[in-house]
Amino acid sequence: MKPPGQEEFEASSAHENVPEGELDNGPGPGPSPDDPSDIDCRELGVPKDPLLFIQLNELLGWPQALEWRETGRWVLFEEKLEVGAGRWSAPHVPTLALPSLKKLRSLLAEGLVLLDCPAQSLLELVEQVTRVESLSPELRGQLQALLLQRPQHHIQTTGNRPCWGSPHSRKASHSEEALLKEQHQNPLRQKLPPGAEAGVVLVGELGFLAQPLGAFVQLQDPVVLGPLTEVPLPSRFFCLLLGPPTLGRGYHEMGRAAAVLLSDPRFQWSVRRASNLHDLLAALDAFLEEATVLPPGRWDPTTRIPPPKCISSQHKRLSSQLREAKGLSAPHPAPAEDRHRHGPRVSSPELQRTGRLFGGFVQDVRRKASWYPSDFSDAMHPQCFSAVLYIYLATVTNAITFGGLLGDATDGAQGVLESFLGTAVAGAAFCLMAGQPLTILSSTGPVLVFERLLFSFSRDHRLDYLPFRLWVGIWVATFCLVLVATEASVLVRYFTRFTEEGFCALISLIFIYDAVGKMLNVTRAYPIQRPGSPAYGCLCQYPGPGGNESQWTRTRPKDRDDILSMDLGLVNVSLLPPPECAQRGGHPRGPGCHTVPDIAFFSLLLFLTSFLFAMALKHVKTSHFFPSVVRKVLSDFSSVLAILLGCGLDAFLGLATPKLMVPREFKPTLPGRGWLVSPFGANPWWLSVAAALPALLLSILIFMDQQITAVILNRAEYRLRKGAGFHLDLFCVAVLMLLTSVLGLPWYVSATVISLAHMDSLRRESRACAPGQPPSFLGIREQRLTGLVVFILTGVSVFLAPVLKFIPMPVLYGIFLYMGVAALSSIQFMNRVQLLLMPPKYQPDLLLLRHVPLSRVHLFTAIQLVCLGLLWIIKSTPAAIIFPLMLLGLVGVRKALEWVFSPQELLWLDEQMPEKERSIPEKGLEPEYSFTGSDREDSEPMYQPKAPEINISVN
C-alpha cells in the first residue's frame, strides 16, 4: 500500500519550492511563500507547520544485550539503514502493509495518548509514558532505565565513513560535549530548514512484557531530547510501541507505519490540532481512506519506488483540511484566469490601463525606482560572475555572427565593428534604464531580414541607404513613443502561448539555419577534394610585413599566376603557388601547413565537438555522476568549457581553421563616412516622409519582437519579485532606435534566446534540500549589473583582439547551433510535434492526452506547423516586407481557433484570450474537468512545471 498523495505524479521537471530567504542564509526544503499551501494558509489565517524529521529507533538484542539502534528515518521520503553495507539507502516512497496500520490503530486506541504533554526533558517524558496501571513498579523501573539508554546512531560523515555511536564506546571515549558536537556536525542537519522539528518512534520486543504497550505523545512545547535523535532538533512527537516477542517483524512494521503517518502532511496537520483520542483516530482513518492499495502478487514488495519529481495532490488535500478547520465550505471553482496562470494576465498591475497619456510609463518608472538601489546590491554574488562570463561569450558570438550577416546584407555599409559598438552602447543603456534589466538587447533574425529588404530597396531605386535608414528609424521611434503614450503594451495579453511558440520556433530555426549556413560557407571555401586535383593545395602561415603578424595562404600546385582573394567576413584567404609561399617564409607541409581537406575536416570536427560537448555538459546537471556542486559548475560553464576545448584542440593540432576576427581600428566599416549619418545625403527631401510606410511595418515588427520576449521573460512561473516594465522597456527601445539610426548602428530589440539564457544563469535554487528532494527553485536573481558588465566587456572586446583571435570560428558556430537547438527543444510545441511521429502505444501518459482527443492535439499542432512554415517562406522571399504583418497575424489565427476548438480544449492546449476568460461562466468548464488547485498543476507536467525549466541557454 502506498501513502496518499505520492501515487499521483508525472515524470516531468518540477520542484518543491522553498522560502526565498533560505537561499543564501540557510538551506531548506520547505515550501516557498508562493506555494499553494502557503497561499491557503495565509488566506485562511492558519500558521504554517514546520517540517518534521522522523526517526525510528528499534530495540535489538533480546534476550542478550539490549540496545536501541536507529533503523530508519523520514523527512519527505523513507531512508532505511542497510546494516551490511554500512550506509543509508536511497530515499524512496514508503510502502506499508494494511495489517500494520490496523494493528497500530488498535494499539493506539487501547494505549496512552497525551496530546498536550508539558514534559521539558527526556526523563520527564519517560516518567509520563510509563505511568500505566498494567506495569508493576519493578517493570516500570526496568522500562524507564531502558528508555533512557542512549541509542546507537548511524551518522554518515562527509567523507562517506559512517560514524557509529554505541552506548558503551561513547561512555568511555566521549563526553557529552563531544556527543553534542557530533550531532551538530551531522550533514543531515544542513539539509533541514530553520525551525524544523523532530518526531521519535521507539519500537521493540521485550520478554518481560505480558501485553503490548503503546503510547503517543505530542509535547506542548518542542524539546531537545538529548541524544535520542541523530540531529539535535526539538522533538514534538514521541511514539512508543513495545510488546512481547512475536513471529515476524510486526512491531518493526508498526513503527514504520507510525513514522509514515507522521511524515504525511495531512495527518501531521490534523494531529497538531487534535484535542483527544477521537481526533487522532479520525486522522488515521482519513489517511486510510486516501491510501492506495496494490494487489498482492502483482508487484515485488521489496521494490523501492524512487521519489517522484512532482507530488501533485498535497495542495488539494491540505487546502480542503484548512478550510474545514476554518469552518468554510468547499471552494468554488476558480475562474478561468486563475486556472491557467501561465503569464501576465488582466490582474497584472503592469497591464492595466490608466486612461492617461503615458500613464503606464509613469507607473513603470515609479515601480522600478523603488527597486533601483537593490538592482545593484543584489548582484553581489558569485553566481553573477559566472553569468557574466558565458553571457558575454554568447553576446560576442551573436555580435560577430550578425555583424558578418549584416555586412553581407548591406554590402559593407555596416559590419562587425558597428555590431560591437551598437551592442555595447544600446545594451548598456538599456540595462541602466529599462524596466526589465534581465533582457539582453541584440540583433535578431526578423530585424535582420527587414534590414536586408531595406537595403535591397535602396539599391534597386538608387537611394542613399544610410540616410534613408535614418528616417525610417526616426519614424519607428515616433510610432513606438505613440504606442507608449497610448498604453498599447497592454495588448500583450493577447499574446498567448500559440503566438509565443510560433515566434520562438522561428527565432530558434533562424539560429540553427545561420549556424549551419556559416559552417557550410567554411566548407565551400575549403572544399574537400582528392589529392592531385587542380584545386588541391595547402594552407600555410608566413610572417606578415611587420614581422609580428601572420597570414594564412592557400596554395595550389597549378595556376602559378592566379591570385584570388576571398573574404569570408572573418578571415582573408589568398590562393598562392607553393614557391611564392616559400619565398614569404612559409613552410609547405610543415607544422603550420595543412591541406585543404584537412581544414574542411577539422573545421567540421570542431563545429560538432563544441556543439555536442556543450549539450552533454548541459545535461550533466540532471545526471547521477559527480557531486551536485561539480554538476552545477559543469552545467553552468558548459559553453565556456566547450569553447576552451575547441581552442585547445585547435592549438594542440596546430590547425589552420578560420579564427575569430575582431576589428583592430575604431572606424566605420564603410569607407568615407563619419559616425553621424547625414539626414538627406543624395536622397530627395520627400523621402523623409515616404519613409513612414516601411517604418510602420518595422514598428509592428519591433513591437512584436520586443513584447513577445518581454511576455516570456515576465511569466508568473519565473517568480520575479520586482515586476515587469512593458511600457518603460518599449520607451527605451524607441530612444535607442533613434540613437542607433543617427550613428548608423544596427537596430536592437530583446533577444529571446540570450535573454532566457541570462535568466537561466541567474536561477536561484536552495543550496541543500531533504534527501530525495530535488533542488528547490526560488526565482531569478534580479539585478542590472550582469547585463551592464556584459555590454561593457563587449565594447572593450574591440581591444582584446590578441586574445580573442585564437578562438576558431567553427567552435563559435557550434555554440550558436547549441543555442538554437536548446531553444527549439525547450518549447512545448516541439513536444507535440514528437507526438505526431509516435505510435499511440508509445506516447507518454500525459494528462493533456487524457482530456483532449489525440486527433484534436494533432490538428492544433498541424496548424502551428503551417503557420511556422508560412512565416519561414515569407521571410525567405521578396514578400518578406509583409513579414511583420504575418507575425501580427498569429494573434488573428489564434482568435480564429476559437471557432475550431472548444474552450476546454484550448485551456489544455493553449490559453484563453482575455475577453474569452471573462465571458466563460465559472461553472462552464466544471462538468468534466476541474482546474482548481492541484488539478491545474497536474494538468501541466509537460507544459508548465511549477518551477520553470529554462532550457534555452548558452551555459
N, C-alpha and C positions, 0 to 999 in steps of 0.2 A: 504494500500500500504506500502511496506517495502522499506527502503532506499537501494540503490545499495551497493553491497559488503558485506551485512550482511545476505543474504539469503543462501549463499553457505558455509556451514560448516558441519563438521563431529563431532560426539560425541567421539572424541579422545583427548588424552592429548597433548596439545601444549601450548606454552606460547608466549606472546608478549615479545620481548627482549628489554632490556634497556641498556644504556651505562654502561660500566664496572665501571667507576668511581663513579657511583651513589650507589654502594652497601653499602659503609660504610659512605661516606661523606654526603649523602643525597639521600633519596628515590626518585624514579621516574619511571613512567611507559612508558617513551618514548622509541622508538626503539633503539636497540643497534647498535654499529658501524658495526656489521656484518649483520644487517637486509638488506634484498634485496633492499628495497627502498633507504637505505643509500648508498649501493654499487652503485646503479644507479646514485644517486646524486653526488657521488664522481667522477664517470666515466664521467658524463656529465658536471661537473663543476657547478652544481646548489646547492646553500646553502640549508641546511635542515631547514624546517619551525618549529617553536616552537609549543608545544602543546597548544591547545586553550581550555579555560574553558568558557562555555557559560551559562549565567544566564537570566532567563525570569522573568521580573517584570511586574505585571499586576495591572492596575488601578481599584480599587474596591471601592464600597460605593456610587456610583452615585444614586440619586442626593443629598444624605445627606452629609456625611463626606467622602471626597475623600482621599484615601491613596494608596501608592504603596506597593504592597506585593509581595515578591518572591514566585513564584508558581512552578518553575521548574528549573532544572539545568542539564547540559550536560558536560561530559568530554570525555568519549568514548561512553557512553550509557546514556539513559534518566533516571532521577530521578524526580518523581512527589511528591509534598508536599501533604501528607494526613492530612488535617486540623483536622479532627475529632480525629485521633489517635495522632496528635501532633508529627509526625515523617516524615522522608523521606522514600519513597518507595524503594524497592529493585531495583537496576539497571536493566534495561531491554532494549531490542531493540525497538526503537520508530517506531510506525506505523502512517501514515498520510493518510488523505483523499485527493483525487485528486482535488476536488474543492478548498480546502485551498491553494494548490500550485498555481492553476490558478489565484485565487484572489490575491495572493501575487505577482505574476508576473505582473499582471495588475497594481497593486498599485505602484510597483517599477518603472514600465515603465512610469507612469504619475507623479511620485513623484520626490523628490530631491535625487540626487546621488552625493556624494562627495567622490572621491577615493584617494585623497591626501590632506586631511584636515590638516592645520597647527595648529589646536587648541591645547593649552597647559594646559587647565583646563576644568572642567565641565561647568563653566559659559561661557567660550568662545565657547564650543561645542554647548550649548543650544542656544546661540545667532546665531550661524551658521545655525542650523536646523530650526529655526523659521523665517528665512528671506524668507517667502513665500508671494507672492503677494496676495494670496487669503485671508490672515489674516489681519484684521484691527489692528491698534496699540493697541487698548484695548484688543482684543483677544490675540494678541502676548504677551502682558504683563501678562495676566492670564496664558497663556500656559507656559511661562518661569518660573513663580513662581511655577507652578505645577511640572514642570520637575526638578526644583531644590529642591523639597521636598525630605527629606530623606526617603528611602524605609524601609519597615519592613522586616528584615531577620529572617530566622529560622535556628539558629546555634545549631547543635547537639553537646553537650559537651561530654567529655569522660565519664562522669557519667550517660550518657543517659538521662539527663534532658535538654529539649530544652531551649534555651535562645532566647526570642523574643526581638526584638528591635523596638518598636513602636516609631514614631517620637515624640510624646508628652512626654512619660515617659523618653525618652533619654534626652530631653532638660532639664528636671527637675532634673535628678539624675546622669547624666553622663557628663563628659567633653569630649572634642574632643580627648584628650589623652587616656581617658578610652575606647572610642569607637575604636580607632586605636589598642589599646592593645587587645581588644576583638576580632577584626578581625584577628590579628596575632596569637591568641590562638585557632583559628578555627582548629579542627582536619583535616578538608579537605585540609588545606594548606600543611600539612605534606605529603599528597599523590600526590602533584603536583611537577614536576621536576623543577629545577632551569631554569629560562628563560621562563617559561610558561606565556602566555598572556591571556587576558580576552576579551570576546565579550558580549555585553549587548543588550537585546531585550526588548523594552518597548511597551506594548500594552494596549489598553483600549478604553472605550466608553465615549464620552463627549457630553452632550446635547447641548452645545453652538457651536459645530462644525456643519456646514451645509453640508460639504462634507469630504470624507476621506482625511487623511493627512499621507503621507508615506515618510520616509527618510532613506537612507542607507549611512553610513559614514565609511570610512576607514581612520584612523588617520595616518598622515605622520610619526609620532613617537608615540609609545605606551605611554599612560599617565595614571597614577592612578587617577581615577575619584572619589576621596573621598569615601564616604560610599555607592556608587552606587552598588557595588558588595559585597557579603559577605566575599570574600577573597581579601585582598589588592594586587591585581595584576594589572600591567599596561594594560590598555584596548587598543585593536587595532581596534575593530569593534563596531559600535553603530547603532542600527536599531530601528526606531520609527514607530509604526503603530497605528494611532488613527482615530476615526471616530464617526459619530452619532450612537445612540443606535439602535441595530438591534435585530431581533429574533435569538435565539440560541446563540452559543458561537463562532461566526465567527471570531472575532479578536483574541480570545484566540488560535484558531486553526491556524490562520495565523502566530501568534507569535511562536507557536510550529514549524510550517513549516520553518520559518526563522532560528530558533535555530538548527533544524536538518540539514538544509543546511550548516550552519557554522560548524557543527560538522563533516561533511563529508570531508575526506582528499582531495579528488579531487576538490570539489567545493572550499574549502578553498585555495588550491594551486592556482586555477585559479583566484580567487578574489584578492589574494595578488598581482598578476601580471597584473590585469586588468587596463586599462587606460581610459575606457569610459563606458557608459551605455550599449553599444552593447556587450562588453566583459562580463559584469555582467549577462545580459540576456542569452548570449550564454552558460555561465557556468550553469545557472539554467536549460536551455533546455537540456544540456548534462546530468544533474542529472536526469531529467525526462526520458530520453531515456534509462537509465540504471535501473530505478526503477522497482520493481516487484509489480504487481497488484494482489491482492487477490479478487476473485469474491465475490460479496455480498451474504449473506445468507449461505455461506459455512464455516464461522468461526465467533467467537464471537469477535467483535471489542474491548471489554473490556479486553480480554485476554492479559496478559503481557508475551512477549516472553523472556525467560531468555537469558543472554549473551552467545554467542557461545564460545566454548573453542578454536576455531581456525577460524579466519577470513582470508580466503584464497585469495580473489581476489583483495585486496587493492594493493598488489605489482604490479600486471599487470596493473591496472588502472593508478597508479602513473607513472610506467615506460613508458607507451605509451605517457602520457602527458609530461613527462620530455623530451622525445625525440622530441615530437612535438615542445616544447619550444626552443629546440636547433636546430630545422630545420633538424633533422635527419629522415631518412626513418625508416620504421618499422624494428625491429630487426629480423635478420635471426635466424632460429632455432639453438640452441646451439648444439655443437657436443655431442656425446653420453657420453663422460667422464664428461661433465659439467651437463648433465641432471640428472645423477644419482649419485650425490655426496654423497656416503654413507661412504666411508672410504678412507684411503690413496691410491691415485692413482698415475699415472705417474708424475703428476705435483708436487707431494710432494718432497721437496728437499732431505728428508731423504732416498728416494727410487730411487734416480738417480745414475746410475753407474758413477764412476770417471775414471775407466780404470786403476787404480793404486792399487798395493797391499796395503791393509789396508787403502785405500783412504776413504771409507765410515766411518771407525772407527775414522780416524783423523778428519774428518769433524764433526762427532758427538761430539768428545771431544771439539773442538773449539766452536761449537754451544752452548753446555751446560756450558762451562766455563764462558761465559758472564752472565749466569743466576745464577751462584753458590751462590754469596752472598745473592741474593733475595730468594733463596730456603730456607734460614733460617729466614730472616726477615719477609717473608710473612706468617710464621707460628705463628706470634704473634697475635693471635686472639682467643677468647673464643671457637669458633667452633672447633678449633683443639684439645682443651682439651676434649670435648665430643667425638670427633672422636677417640682419643687415648683410651678412656675407653672401648667402645664396640668393637673396632677392636682388642684390647688386649684380651678381653674375647673370641672373635672368634678365635684368633690365639692360645690361650692356649687350647681351646677346640679342635681345629684341631691338635695341637701338641700331646695332650693326646690321642686322638682317633687314629690318625695314628701311634703314638708310640706303643699303645697297639696292633694295627693290624700288625705293623712291627715286634713286639716281637713274635706274633703268627706265622708270616710267616717265621721267621728266627730262631725259637726255642731259643730265648733269646740272639742271637748274637747282636741284637740291641733292644732298648727298649725306655721307656718313657724318661729316662734321656738323652739318645743320641738325642731324638727328641727335647727336650727342648734346649739342648746346641747347636745343629745344627741350629735350627730355630733362636736362638738369634745371633749366630756368622754370619751365612750366610745372614740373613735378615738385620742385622745392616750394614754389609759390603756392601751389595747391595744398601741400601738406601744412603750410602755415595758416592758411585762411579757410580751408574747406570745412564743411560740417561733418564729413566722414573722412578723417585723415588716413584711415587704413586703405583707402583707394589709391591705386597706383595708376598714374596717367601714362599713356603710351600711345604710339601709333597703332591703329587697329586695321584689320583686313578690310572692313567696309569703307572706312575713310580712305584707305589707300586706293581702293577701286575708284572712288569718286575723284581723287587726285589724278589718277591716270586718265579718266574721262575728261576732266577739265583741261589737262594739258593737250590731249588729242584734239579737242575742240579749238583751243587757241592755235595750235599748229596748223590745222586744216583751214582756218579762217585768217591766218597770218596776223594773229594778235600777239601782243607782248604779254607773255604768260604771267609773270610775277605781279605787274600792276593789275591785271585782270583778277588775279587771285586775291590781291589785297582788297579790292572792292567786294568780292564775294565774302571774304572774312568779315569786313565791316558790316555787311548786311546780315550775316549769320549772327554776329554779336548783337545786333539790334533786335533781330527776331527772338533770340534767346532771352534778352532782357525783357521783351514784351511777355514772353512765357512766364518769366519770374514774377513780373508785376501782376499778371492775371492769375497767379497760383495754378498754372497748368500742370504742375507736378503732381497734383492730387489725382490726375488721370492714371498714374501708375497703378492705381488699384485695379485697373482693367488688365494689367499685365499678369495673367495667370500663369500657371506652370506650363501650359501649352505654348504660350508665346516665349517664355524664358528658355524652354528646352529647344525650340526651333532656333533661337538666336545663338544659344551656347553651342549647339551642334554645328552650326555654320562657322562660328569662330574656331572651334576645335578642328574642323576639317580644313580651314584655311591654314592653321598652324601646321598640320600634317602635310598638306599639299606643298606649302612653301619649303618645309624642311626637306622633303623628298626631292622637290624640284631643284633646290640649290645643290643637293648631293649629286643629282644627275648632271648638273652643269659641270661639276668637277670631273665626273667620269667621261663626259664628252670632250672636255679639254685635254684629258689624258686617256685616250681610248685604249682599251686592252687589245693589242694586236700581236700577231706571231712574230718572232724574230725573223729578220730578213725582209720584213715589209718596208716599203719606201717611207712610211711614216714612223717606223720604229727607230727609236734612238734612246738617249739617256738624258737625265736631268742632273746638272752639275752645279756646284757652288763655286763662285770665284770672287775674289776681292773686288769691291767697288772702287770708284775713283778716289775716294778719300782714304782708302786703306782699312777703314773700320766698318764699312758697310758690305753687305753681301747681296748677291742677286742670283736667282735661280734661272738657269737656262736649260731649255730642252733642245738637245742636239739630234740631228738626223744625218745618216751616212750619205745621203744624196742631196741634191739641190743646194750646192755649197753657197750660192749667192742669194739664196732665198731667205730673207729675214722677215719674219712675220711676228708682230706683237699682238697678243690677245690680252685684253683687260677683263678679268673676271669680276672687277669691282673690289677684289680683295688682294690679288697678287698679280704682278706683271710677269708674263712668261714669254720668252723670246726663243725662236727656233734658230739655232746656230749649228753649223757643222762642227764636228769634234776638233779639228785642228784649231779653229778660231777660239773655241772654248779653252783649249790647252794654252793658247797664247795669252789668254787673260788670266791665267793662273789656276784654271780648273783642273780637276783630276778625273778624267773619264774613267768610269768603272772603279773609282776609288771609294773611300769610305763615305764620302758625301755625294756619290753618284748613284742614281737609281734609274733603271729602265722605266719607260713609260708604263708598261703593265704593272710594275711594282707600285708606282704612285697610285694608280687607279685601285689596285687591290688593297693596299694598306689604307687608303682613304676610306674605302668602304668598310674595312675591318674596324677602324677607329670609330666610324659612324655607328655601326651596330654594337660595338663594345660599350661605348658610352651610354647608348640607349638602354641596352639590356642590363648593364650594371646599375644604372640609376633606378630602373624598375625593380630589380632584385633587392637593392638596399631599401627602397621604399617599403617593401613588403616584409622586411626583417622585423619591423616593429610589432607585427602581429604573429610572428613565428614563436617557436618554443626554444630557440637557440639563444645562448648568451644571457647574461643578466639583463634586467629591464633597463638599467642605465645605459649599458652598451647598445642595446637595441634602439633606444631612443636617439642616441648620438649618431649611430649609423644611418638611421632613417632621416633625421633632421639634416644631416650633411651629405645626403645621397648624391645630389648634383655636384657638390664641391668635390667629393671623393671621385665621382665619375670623371670629372674634368682633370683632376690630378692623375688619375690612372691613365687617361688618354695622353696627357702630356708626358708622363713617364715612359709609356710605350714608344711614343714618337721620338723622345730623346735617346732612349736606350737603343733603338734600332737605327737611329740616325736617318729618319725618314724625311723625304723632301715634299711632304704634304703642304698644301696651302695653309698659311698661318694667318692669324688674326692681324689685320692691318688697321692700326689706329692713326688718325691724322696727326702729323707732326707739326703742322703750321696752322696758326689760328687765322684763317681767312676763308671767305665763302668759296664753295666749290665752283660756282660759275665764274669764270674769269671776267674781270672788268666791272663787277657790281660791288657796291658797298653793302653795309649791313642794314641800311634803311632803304626800303623799296619806294621808288617814286610812285606817286598816286596815279599818274597817267602814262608816262613813258611815250610810246608811239601810238597808243590807243586813242580813239576819238572820245570826246567827253561824254557822249550819251551811253557809252559802255558802262559807266559807273552806275547808271540807272538800270540798264538791262541786266546787270549782274544780280539783281534782286531775284530773278527767276531761278537760276541754279542755286542761289543762296537759300531759297525757300525749301528746295529739295534737300540740300545739305543740312538745314536746320532740323528737318524731320529726322534725318539720319543721326545727327548729333544727339537729339533728344532721346531717340530710341536707344542708341548705343550707350549713352550715359545713364539713363534712368533704369534700363533693364539691369545693368550691372549694379546700380545702387539698390534696386529691389532685392537682388540676390544677396548682396552683402549685408543688408539690414533685416534679413529674415529673423523671425522671433526665436527660432531654434538656435541661433548663434549666440543668444543671450547677451546682447550688447547692452551695457548699463547706461551709456552716455547718450543714447538716442541717435537718430539719423538727422540729416540736414539736406533734404532733397532740393529745396529752393536755393539754399546757400551754395550747394555744390554746382548747380546749373549756373548760378551767377558767376562763380569763379571760372567755370569753363568758358562762359561768354567773354569775360575780361581777357582770359588767356588766348582766346581765338583772335581777339583784336591785336594783342601784343605779338603773337607769332606771325600774324599776317603782315604786320608792319616790318618785322625783322626778316621776313622771308623764310621762316622756320616751319617745320611740319605742324599740322594740326593735331591736337591731343585730346583724347577723351579717356574715360575709365576703361582700363584693360581688364576684362573679366578674368582671364586665366591667371595673370600675375597678381591681381588683387586678391583672388581667393587663395593663391599660394602664400601671399603675405599674411592673410588671416590664419592659414593653417600653421605657419611658422610661429604664430603667437598664441596658439592654443594653450589655455591654462587647464592643467589636469592635477588631480590630487597626487601628492608625492608618494603616498602609500595608501593602501586600501586593505580591507579584510581579506583573509585567504579565500580564493575562489572568485573574488570580485574584480572586474576589470578596472583600470584607472578611470576615475570619475571626471567627466568633463565639467569644467567650471565656467567656461566662457572664453572670451578673447581678451588679450592684454591690449586695451585700447590706449593709444598714445600717438604722438606725432613725430617722435624723434627718429624712429627707424626709417620711415619714408624720407624724412628730411636728409638724414645721413646718406641714404642710398643715392639720392639725386645729387648730393654734393660730390660724392665719390664718382658718380657718372660724369660730372663735369670735369673733375680732376683727371679722369681716365685719359683725356687727351694728352696729358703729360706723363702717362705711365707706359708709353709705347715700349721702352726697353724690356719691361716685364711681360706685358700682355702680348707682345709679338710672338712669343713662344707657344701660344695656345693654338693648336690645329683647328682649322675651321670645321672639318668633319666632326670633331668632338662637340663643338657648339651646335652643329646641325643635329647631332644625336640628342642633345639636351632639349633642343627645340622640338624634336619629334616626341620626346618623352612628355613634354608639357601638353602637347596636343592630344596624345593618346590617353594620358591621365585625365585630362578634362573630358574627353569623349566618353571614357568608361565610367565616369562618375555620375553622369546624368541618368535619370530614371528612364528616359526614352530608350536608351540602349538596352536596358534590361527587358523591355517589352519587345524590342527587335529580336532579341535572342529567343523569345518565346515563339516567334514566327518560324524558327528553324528547329524547334524542339518538339518531338512527338509528345502528345499529352501525358503518356505514362511516365515520362522522364521529367516533366515540368515540376518545379518546386511547389510545395504546398503553401502557396501564398493566399492570404485572406482575400486579396483582390480577386483571385480566380474563384473563390468560394461564392462571391456575391455578384460578379459580373460574368455573363457568358463569355466563353473563350472567343467566339466569333465577334462579339462586340469589342473585346480588347484588341483583337487583330484589326478590326475596322478603324478604331481610333489610332492605332499605330500606323496603319497604312496611310491615313490622311496626313499624319505628321511627316511621313516619308515623302509623300507627294509634295507637300509644302516645302520641305527642305530641298528636294530636287529642283523645284521651280526657282527657289532663291539662288541656288548654285548656277543654274543655267542662265538666269537673267544677269547674275554677277559676271559671268564669263562671256557675255555677248555685248554687241554695241548698244543693246537696250538697257544696259546697266544704269543709265541715267535715272530710270524709274525705280532703281533698287530700293531707295528709302521708302517709297510708297508701298512696295511689296512687304517690307518689314512691318509697316503700319497695318498692312492688310492681314497680318497674322491675327491681330485683335478682332478684325471682322470675321475671319474664318472661325475663330473660337466662338464668337457670338452666334454664328450660323449653326454651330454644332448643337445648340440647344434645341434645334428642330430635328436632330438626328438621334440624340441620346437623351435618356430620361435624367431628371435631377439626381436620382440615386446613383446612376452610372457615372455622371460627371463628378459627383463627390468622391467616388473611388478612383476615377481615372485622372481627375484634374482638380479644379476648384470651381466654386460658384462665382459668377460675376456679382459685383456689389449689389446692384438693384435686384438681382435674382435672389440673393440671400435674404433681402428684406421682404420679398414677396412670398417666400415659402413659409407656410404656417409651421409652427413648432412641431405639430404632430403629423405633418405631411410626410415625413420620412420614417416614422416610427414603426409602422406595422411589421416591416420585415427586418430592418436594420436599426441598430442603435449606435449612436456616435458619441455617447456620453462617456466621460471618464476614461477608463482603461480600454473601452471598446475602440475609441478613437486611436489609442496607441497601438492596439492590436492590429488595427486595420492597415497600419503603415510600416511594418517592419522593413519592407523593401524600399519604401518611398520616402518616409520621413522618420528616421530614428529620433528618439528623444534627445540625444546628443548628436549634433551634426557630424557626418562623415565628410570632411572636406578633402576629397581625394585629388582635387585639382591643385597641383603644386609642382614646384621645381625642387623641392627638398627631398 
